Amino acid sequence: MNILVVRTDKLGDFITALPAMYVLKQYNKQNRLIACVAPLNKALAESCDFIDEVIVDDGGSIWSLVKKIKSAKIDASVTLFSNTRVAVAQFLARVPKRIAPATKIAQIFYNKRVVQRRSEVKMAEFEYNLELTRALFIDISLEYKKPLLSFEDKELIYRVFCANHDIQKDEIIAFHVGFGGSSDANWNLDEYEILIREVVKQGKYQVVLTFGPDEKELYEEMQNRLYDVDVIFYLSLEGLVYFAKLVSNFKLFVSTSTGTYHVASLVGTPTMTFFADTLFASSKRWKSVGDAKLQEHFMIPSDKGKRNKLLNKVIEELLKV
């Protein structure tokens, strides 16, 4: 059976789809699992051994997407987050069984619609995605391995990184101060500087600041702020898979709830993550797919006094690592 799983939005959203893809493949390993993803997520999808084929929706002509889907000879599809484009493409490609949440006008193009009401946040995003697989196989197990993604050459990547940056300490704590996607809460740079200096002062770990390829200005800003302390500034230009391999070696990854947090959790790295103090953007909705015991979540309040109190709490927790 050829099964198409569609999740064509951002990095963190795509990672919340991976457990669903994994359990569909495990249900019957003779199934062929095809992932339809955004260009950003192509390489990461191809690195997952439970994904057999990757279709990239590059946003071009809808007919080019229809052709790709037709060529894959799909028997059934599970669209985890729908829009009109991917819904119509599957309809035109004549996918026999098309499953999706019963939301938005796009639902009319599916022949199996599942009411989920994700806005109520009764479970996490990745758990809603897992639940949708039961519309295809009612007896499917929703258990999946953790970490969900691992790499044989990760230690080599780490050794080279340490050699290139003259890192002498045994373990690394990483801070990712930028954010994007659906994240709408974070410490400001002054607050991050306080957190980073406290960890550096402790002297136990090498501190690395990571930045995405589009965060060059932020990279330079933090270099100016922290010129006088032992911090490595890493601008990630080698691609998402290399970044995932590197992060999988770190002692702790500290960030807001953004795509890089989901990458770290995906590969089994302990995380300390900051969320908005609202249900929509909370850890209840956006906790990641890794082991819950390795995830530490903080909700950043809008009240200044409560925010300062939480900052001190975070410092305490960092110094316990």
Buried (B, 14 or more C-beta within 10 A) or exposed (E): BBBBBBBBBBBBBBBBBBBBBBBBBBBEEEBBBBBBBBEBBBBBBBBBEBBBBBBBBEEEEBEEBBBBBBEBEBBBBBBBBBBEBBBBBBBBBEBEBBBBBEBEEBBEBBEBBBEBEBEEBEBBBBBBBBBBBBBBBEEBEBEBEBBBBBBEEBEEBBEEBBEEBEBEBEEBBBBBBBBBBBBBBBBEEEBBBBBBBBBBEEEEBBBBBBBBEEBEEBBEBBEEBBEEEEBBBBBBEEEBBBBBBBBBBBBBBBBBBBBBBBBBBBBBBBBBBBBBBEEEBBBBBBBBBBEEEBBBBBBBBEEEEEBEEBBEEBBEEBEEB
